[in-house]
Amino acid sequence: MPARQGGARRPVLLVVYLERLNHTPRALIGAFSVTTEAALKDQQALMFIAGSANYFLSST
């Protein structure tokens, strides 16, 4: 296997969890870094907003 250009491999985090509402398996994959943590927090906030909008639209 050839060596990767650009240095060492980055450690990867794989988290699988069940979404609370419908028990759908979800996976989050990202490198351990401040940038990735910030991106995941932003993604979670967007998912929360989208979920809230979806709930609101389905309940009307």
Contacts in CASP RR format, 6 or more apart in sequence:
PFRMAT RR
TARGET T0000
AUTHOR 0000-0000-0000
METHOD contacts of the structure
MODEL  1
MPARQGGARRPVLLVVYLERLNHTPRALIGAFSVTTEAALKDQQALMFIA
GSANYFLSST
10 31 0 8 1.000
10 32 0 8 1.000
10 33 0 8 1.000
11 31 0 8 1.000
11 32 0 8 1.000
12 29 0 8 1.000
12 30 0 8 1.000
12 31 0 8 1.000
12 32 0 8 1.000
13 28 0 8 1.000
13 29 0 8 1.000
13 30 0 8 1.000
13 31 0 8 1.000
13 32 0 8 1.000
14 27 0 8 1.000
14 28 0 8 1.000
14 29 0 8 1.000
14 30 0 8 1.000
15 27 0 8 1.000
15 28 0 8 1.000
16 25 0 8 1.000
16 26 0 8 1.000
16 27 0 8 1.000
17 25 0 8 1.000
17 26 0 8 1.000
17 28 0 8 1.000
18 24 0 8 1.000
18 25 0 8 1.000
18 26 0 8 1.000
19 25 0 8 1.000
19 26 0 8 1.000
28 40 0 8 1.000
30 36 0 8 1.000
30 40 0 8 1.000
END
